[in-house]
Amino acid sequence: MEKKSLWSFGTREVVYAAIGAALYGVFSWVTNWIGLPAAGNISLRPAVAIPLFFGVAFGPIVGFITGFLGNVLGDFLSGYGFWWSWDLGNGLMGLIPGLMAAGIASYKAKGTIIKAEILVVIATAIGMLVPSLLEIPLSGIDLRTAIVGYWFPSFLSNAINGLILVPILMVAYDAVVSRSGR
């Protein structure tokens, strides 16, 4: 595989970001109705693996756009409206794993998958912490509600989904890349 530039953003990246955002938006819409018990407006989203994976595979900009615009689309399709702070958090979840994209030689290598798993946990922790804390000034909630009612359930759910699904997507993508010679 050729060495990738971490911050390149050309025609291919625009296409990858558009595909990722569409996939994330539609697949999150499918499960947005499954609310997590005792969590404020937090739903179960296995689709969160899409921006996490797109960041790993195509870089931080593609990951960010996939997460941000995909969340906008999923919320729009679900009738939730526009929540910029949560869109930003989902964008961060795609951006952070994207920081490893330039150094990947094989997506199925054990070390690459472990590094991706670590970044999935970091990305979901930070990506959900930012909007959870922004709910304090935006919605008037207290710190305890922001952490216990928003951050912890969204982080835990997204981290579990990412830890399970991102390695599967990486191995599948490696097989596709290997067969296509890219």
C-alpha positions as CSV (number, residue, x, y, z in Angstrom):
1,M,0.0,0.0,0.0
2,E,1.1,3.5,-0.7
3,K,1.9,5.9,2.2
4,K,-1.1,8.1,2.9
5,S,-1.0,11.7,3.9
6,L,-2.9,12.2,7.2
7,W,-4.5,15.5,6.3
8,S,-5.0,15.1,2.5
9,F,-8.5,16.0,1.3
10,G,-9.2,15.6,-2.4
11,T,-11.9,14.1,-4.6
12,R,-11.5,10.6,-3.1
13,E,-11.9,11.9,0.4
14,V,-15.0,13.9,-0.5
15,V,-16.5,10.7,-1.9
16,Y,-15.5,8.6,1.1
17,A,-16.9,11.3,3.5
18,A,-20.2,11.4,1.5
19,I,-20.6,7.6,1.5
20,G,-19.7,7.4,5.2
21,A,-22.1,10.2,6.2
22,A,-24.9,8.6,4.2
23,L,-24.3,5.2,5.8
24,Y,-24.0,6.6,9.3
25,G,-27.1,8.7,8.9
26,V,-29.3,5.9,7.5
27,F,-28.0,3.2,9.9
28,S,-28.3,5.4,13.0
29,W,-31.8,6.4,11.9
30,V,-32.7,2.7,11.9
31,T,-31.8,2.3,15.6
32,N,-32.4,5.8,16.9
33,W,-35.8,4.6,18.4
34,I,-33.9,2.2,20.8
35,G,-33.4,4.5,23.8
36,L,-31.0,3.5,26.5
37,P,-32.8,3.1,29.9
38,A,-32.3,6.0,32.4
39,A,-30.3,8.0,29.8
40,G,-31.5,11.4,28.5
41,N,-32.1,11.2,24.8
42,I,-29.3,8.6,24.2
43,S,-30.0,5.8,21.8
44,L,-28.3,2.5,21.0
45,R,-26.3,3.1,17.8
46,P,-24.2,0.2,16.4
47,A,-23.8,2.5,13.4
48,V,-21.3,4.5,15.5
49,A,-18.7,2.1,14.1
50,I,-19.0,3.8,10.7
51,P,-17.4,7.1,11.6
52,L,-14.8,5.3,13.8
53,F,-13.9,3.0,10.9
54,F,-14.0,5.7,8.2
55,G,-11.5,7.7,10.4
56,V,-9.2,4.7,10.6
57,A,-9.4,3.9,6.9
58,F,-9.5,7.3,5.3
59,G,-8.1,9.8,7.8
60,P,-9.3,12.3,10.4
61,I,-11.0,14.7,8.0
62,V,-13.1,12.0,6.4
63,G,-13.8,10.5,9.9
64,F,-14.9,13.9,11.2
65,I,-17.2,14.7,8.3
66,T,-18.7,11.2,8.4
67,G,-19.5,11.5,12.1
68,F,-20.7,15.1,12.0
69,L,-22.8,15.0,8.8
70,G,-23.9,11.5,9.4
71,N,-25.3,12.5,12.8
72,V,-27.0,15.5,11.3
73,L,-28.6,13.2,8.7
74,G,-29.6,10.5,11.3
75,D,-31.2,13.1,13.6
76,F,-33.0,14.8,10.7
77,L,-34.4,11.5,9.5
78,S,-35.5,10.7,13.1
79,G,-37.2,14.0,13.5
80,Y,-34.8,15.2,16.3
81,G,-33.7,18.4,14.8
82,F,-30.2,19.9,14.8
83,W,-28.1,19.5,17.9
84,W,-24.7,21.0,16.9
85,S,-22.9,19.9,20.1
86,W,-23.8,16.2,19.5
87,D,-22.9,16.5,15.8
88,L,-19.5,17.9,16.9
89,G,-19.1,15.0,19.4
90,N,-19.8,12.5,16.6
91,G,-17.4,14.2,14.4
92,L,-14.7,14.0,17.0
93,M,-15.4,10.2,17.3
94,G,-14.4,9.9,13.6
95,L,-11.5,12.4,13.8
96,I,-9.6,10.8,16.7
97,P,-9.2,7.3,15.2
98,G,-8.3,9.0,11.9
99,L,-5.0,10.1,13.5
100,M,-3.7,6.6,12.9
101,A,-4.7,6.3,9.3
102,A,-1.3,7.4,7.7
103,G,0.7,4.6,9.4
104,I,-1.5,1.6,8.5
105,A,0.2,-1.0,6.4
106,S,-2.3,-3.8,7.0
107,Y,-5.8,-3.4,8.5
108,K,-5.8,-6.9,9.9
109,A,-2.4,-6.8,11.6
110,K,-2.8,-7.4,15.4
111,G,-0.9,-4.3,16.4
112,T,-3.1,-2.1,14.0
113,I,-6.3,-3.5,15.5
114,I,-5.1,-3.0,19.0
115,K,-4.1,0.6,18.3
116,A,-7.6,1.1,16.6
117,E,-9.3,-0.4,19.7
118,I,-7.4,2.0,22.0
119,L,-8.4,5.0,19.8
120,V,-12.0,3.8,19.7
121,V,-12.2,4.0,23.5
122,I,-10.4,7.4,23.6
123,A,-12.6,8.8,20.7
124,T,-15.9,7.7,22.2
125,A,-14.8,9.0,25.7
126,I,-13.8,12.5,24.3
127,G,-16.5,12.5,21.5
128,M,-19.3,12.0,24.0
129,L,-17.8,14.1,26.8
130,V,-17.7,17.3,24.8
131,P,-21.5,17.4,24.0
132,S,-22.4,16.0,27.4
133,L,-20.6,18.9,29.1
134,L,-22.0,21.4,26.6
135,E,-25.5,20.4,27.8
136,I,-24.7,22.2,31.1
137,P,-24.9,25.7,29.5
138,L,-27.1,24.7,26.6
139,S,-29.8,22.8,28.5
140,G,-29.3,24.0,32.1
141,I,-28.5,20.6,33.5
142,D,-26.0,20.0,36.3
143,L,-22.6,18.3,36.1
144,R,-23.9,15.0,37.7
145,T,-26.7,14.8,35.1
146,A,-24.2,15.6,32.3
147,I,-21.9,12.8,33.4
148,V,-24.3,10.1,34.7
149,G,-27.2,10.8,32.4
150,Y,-25.5,11.7,29.2
151,W,-21.8,10.9,29.0
152,F,-21.5,7.6,30.7
153,P,-24.4,5.8,28.9
154,S,-23.4,7.3,25.5
155,F,-19.7,6.5,26.0
156,L,-20.3,3.0,27.2
157,S,-22.7,2.1,24.4
158,N,-20.6,3.6,21.7
159,A,-17.3,2.1,23.0
160,I,-18.8,-1.4,23.2
161,N,-20.2,-1.1,19.6
162,G,-17.0,0.3,18.3
163,L,-14.8,-2.3,20.1
164,I,-16.8,-5.1,18.5
165,L,-17.6,-3.7,15.1
166,V,-14.5,-1.6,14.1
167,P,-12.1,-4.6,14.0
168,I,-14.6,-6.6,11.9
169,L,-14.8,-3.7,9.4
170,M,-11.0,-3.4,9.4
171,V,-10.5,-7.1,8.5
172,A,-13.2,-7.0,5.9
173,Y,-11.8,-3.8,4.4
174,D,-8.3,-5.3,4.4
175,A,-9.6,-8.2,2.3
176,V,-11.2,-5.9,-0.2
177,V,-8.1,-3.7,-0.5
178,S,-5.9,-6.8,-0.8
179,R,-8.0,-8.2,-3.6
180,S,-8.3,-4.9,-5.5
181,G,-4.6,-4.2,-5.3
182,R,-5.0,-0.7,-3.9
